[in-house]
Amino acid sequence: MVQRKAVIVGGSLGGLFAGVLLREAGFDVTIAERSRQGLDGRGAGLVGQREIFAILRAVGCEHVAQIGVVARERITLDRAGRVIDRVAAPQMQLSWDRMYGAFRERFPDERYQLGRTATAAVDRGDAAFMVRPHTAMGVAKAAGDAMALRERFAGAADIASALAAFDAERRPTGVAIAAHGRRLGAALGRSRAEASP
């Protein structure tokens, strides 16, 4: 049997999630990362969501979720730095850097290529979405996407059918998160307008 190959553009958490899971599924995977220095130390806190805990369990890294910081509230600041909104919303923040390190350790150095820039890509119409940072869902979505991608490839006869099944499963999630981001953005805009002198 011919080993399937995958090139992943982007070596942050989303790329590492997909890379590690696809390697475990038997793929020959290369990750191309634009940064020449790597990404250690670049992240902050992550909201611990169901998909993040699931991917940590899937690769045996549950220990990463044992250290974190509890944020007791969320605040919104105006341009002058004044608090214009405050919501009591206790959440555990996990360490981005610890998660990145745990996944980076599981991916071979020689297959993680720094200083590589993508110049072209084939559009296969998949469910990839960019989500706004204020949704606090980007890493969780990337984890869910990586797990779904692995599952769709495991049960598919060919790449096209795997990507079609992945798209059917994950596109609704992306659409819902994008809509949530727009609603949050509109609410933040209203809060700012109401707080303006």
Phi, psi and omega per residue, in radians:
M1 nan 2.385 3.138
V2 -1.380 2.309 3.123
Q3 -1.273 2.266 3.112
R4 -1.312 2.553 -3.107
K5 -2.023 2.600 3.066
A6 -2.468 2.408 2.992
V7 -2.015 2.173 -3.123
I8 -1.886 2.197 3.122
V9 -1.655 2.012 -3.123
G10 1.927 2.072 -3.057
G11 -1.889 0.380 3.054
S12 -1.395 -2.803 -3.036
L13 -1.053 -0.766 -3.134
G14 -1.034 -0.794 3.114
G15 -1.132 -0.720 3.109
L16 -1.159 -0.719 3.100
F17 -0.969 -0.920 -3.112
A18 -1.117 -0.748 -3.117
G19 -1.066 -0.833 -3.127
V20 -1.119 -0.811 -3.103
L21 -1.170 -0.704 3.132
L22 -1.193 -0.631 3.055
R23 -1.080 -0.757 3.109
E24 -1.091 -0.465 3.117
A25 -1.508 0.068 3.049
G26 1.745 0.080 3.122
F27 -1.368 2.635 2.934
D28 -1.575 1.869 -2.990
V29 -1.997 2.381 2.971
T30 -2.125 2.378 3.039
I31 -1.911 2.233 3.092
A32 -1.866 2.029 -3.112
E33 -1.987 2.280 -3.102
R34 -1.131 -0.661 -3.114
S35 -1.078 2.424 3.110
R36 -1.509 -0.344 -3.076
Q37 -1.782 -0.172 -3.046
G38 1.611 3.130 -2.982
L39 -2.042 0.126 3.118
D40 -0.949 2.403 3.040
G41 1.333 0.174 -3.069
R42 -1.640 -0.230 -3.048
G43 -1.791 2.973 3.112
A44 -2.131 -2.362 -3.104
G45 -1.520 2.578 3.077
L46 -2.076 2.413 3.047
V47 -1.275 2.175 3.136
G48 -1.291 1.893 -3.137
Q49 -2.061 2.899 -3.046
R50 -0.847 -0.809 -3.085
E51 -1.157 -0.602 3.118
I52 -1.165 -0.795 3.107
F53 -1.111 -0.650 -3.140
A54 -1.137 -0.752 -3.119
I55 -1.256 -0.577 3.060
L56 -1.092 -0.736 3.084
R57 -1.121 -0.708 -3.076
A58 -1.061 -0.519 -3.115
V59 -1.934 0.175 3.084
G60 1.287 0.582 -3.111
C61 -2.047 0.559 -3.117
E62 -0.977 -0.480 -3.113
H63 -1.028 -0.447 -3.140
V64 -1.087 -0.561 -3.098
A65 -1.438 -0.011 -3.108
Q66 -1.497 -0.177 3.129
I67 -2.118 2.285 3.123
G68 -3.010 -3.045 -3.139
V69 -2.245 2.389 3.089
V70 -1.602 2.124 3.015
A71 -1.614 2.145 -3.052
R72 -1.434 -0.445 -3.121
E73 -2.653 2.883 3.020
R74 -1.994 2.358 3.105
I75 -2.152 2.643 3.050
T76 -2.051 2.304 3.141
L77 -1.890 2.590 2.997
D78 -1.492 -3.108 -3.083
R79 -1.101 -0.417 3.133
A80 -1.524 -0.058 3.128
G81 1.614 0.093 3.114
R82 -1.418 2.509 3.088
V83 -1.266 2.135 3.125
I84 -1.969 -0.191 3.104
D85 -2.716 2.489 -3.135
R86 -2.484 2.231 -3.121
V87 -2.275 2.197 3.052
A88 -1.276 1.943 -3.099
A89 -2.603 1.305 -3.114
P90 -1.030 2.279 3.121
Q91 -2.544 2.518 3.035
M92 -1.462 2.213 3.085
Q93 -1.793 2.120 3.092
L94 -1.538 2.796 -3.140
S95 -1.427 2.049 3.062
W96 -1.018 -0.795 -3.060
D97 -1.120 -0.701 3.099
R98 -1.147 -0.681 3.130
M99 -1.190 -0.778 3.108
Y100 -1.010 -0.830 -3.129
G101 -1.058 -0.715 -3.134
A102 -1.112 -0.726 3.132
F103 -1.342 -0.622 3.127
R104 -1.114 -0.641 3.091
E105 -1.100 -0.422 -3.105
R106 -1.607 0.072 -3.135
F107 -2.145 2.231 -3.028
P108 -1.112 2.411 -3.127
D109 -0.961 -0.735 -3.063
E110 -1.204 -0.259 3.118
R111 -1.792 -0.033 3.117
Y112 -1.885 1.718 -2.963
Q113 -1.753 2.034 3.129
L114 -1.488 2.725 3.088
G115 1.247 0.434 -3.134
R116 -1.886 2.301 -3.133
T117 -2.055 2.328 3.073
A118 -1.355 2.336 3.115
T119 -1.935 -0.255 3.118
A120 -2.765 2.739 3.085
A121 -2.619 2.661 3.081
V122 -1.613 2.194 3.132
D123 -1.452 1.961 3.115
R124 -1.802 0.112 3.087
G125 1.187 0.622 -3.096
D126 -1.450 -3.102 -3.003
A127 -1.567 0.470 3.140
A128 -1.205 2.334 3.131
F129 -2.403 2.520 2.936
M130 -1.669 2.296 3.138
V131 -1.969 2.598 -3.139
R132 -1.183 2.469 -3.092
P133 -1.023 -0.588 -3.075
H134 -1.221 -0.129 3.052
T135 -1.343 -0.361 -3.091
A136 0.968 0.633 -3.085
M137 -2.204 -0.017 -3.034
G138 -1.076 -0.825 -3.107
V139 -1.243 -0.673 3.103
A140 -1.114 -0.708 3.099
K141 -1.111 -0.741 3.121
A142 -1.068 -0.684 3.109
A143 -1.129 -0.809 3.105
G144 -1.082 -0.707 3.111
D145 -1.087 -0.793 -3.108
A146 -1.099 -0.738 3.135
M147 -1.161 -0.697 3.114
A148 -1.165 -0.699 3.130
L149 -1.060 -0.807 3.104
R150 -1.019 -0.795 -3.114
E151 -1.144 -0.724 -3.132
R152 -1.155 -0.668 3.105
F153 -1.228 -0.572 -3.125
A154 -1.127 -0.585 -3.067
G155 -1.829 0.155 -3.039
A156 -1.874 2.618 3.113
A157 -1.397 -0.464 -3.089
D158 -2.636 2.941 -3.088
I159 -1.087 -0.787 -3.091
A160 -1.030 -0.790 -3.128
S161 -1.227 -0.590 3.086
A162 -1.117 -0.789 -3.133
L163 -1.186 -0.616 3.095
A164 -1.138 -0.734 3.114
A165 -1.174 -0.701 3.081
F166 -1.050 -0.813 3.140
D167 -1.051 -0.785 -3.136
A168 -1.093 -0.622 -3.133
E169 -1.348 -0.764 -2.941
R170 -1.720 -0.350 -3.137
R171 -1.015 -0.778 3.120
P172 -1.012 -0.619 3.095
T173 -1.123 -0.803 3.119
G174 -1.077 -0.747 3.119
V175 -1.091 -0.754 -3.136
A176 -1.132 -0.730 3.138
I177 -1.176 -0.713 3.106
A178 -1.087 -0.719 3.107
A179 -1.135 -0.715 3.087
H180 -1.045 -0.758 3.112
G181 -1.058 -0.729 3.104
R182 -1.120 -0.728 3.115
R183 -1.115 -0.765 3.105
L184 -1.084 -0.771 3.126
G185 -1.045 -0.737 3.116
A186 -1.138 -0.716 3.123
A187 -1.143 -0.707 3.096
L188 -1.120 -0.678 3.097
G189 -1.089 -0.718 3.111
R190 -1.145 -0.743 3.139
S191 -1.058 -0.738 3.140
R192 -1.149 -0.730 -3.133
A193 -1.122 -0.690 -3.139
E194 -1.199 -0.522 -3.114
A195 -1.499 -0.200 -3.117
S196 -1.188 2.436 -3.133
P197 -1.232 nan nan
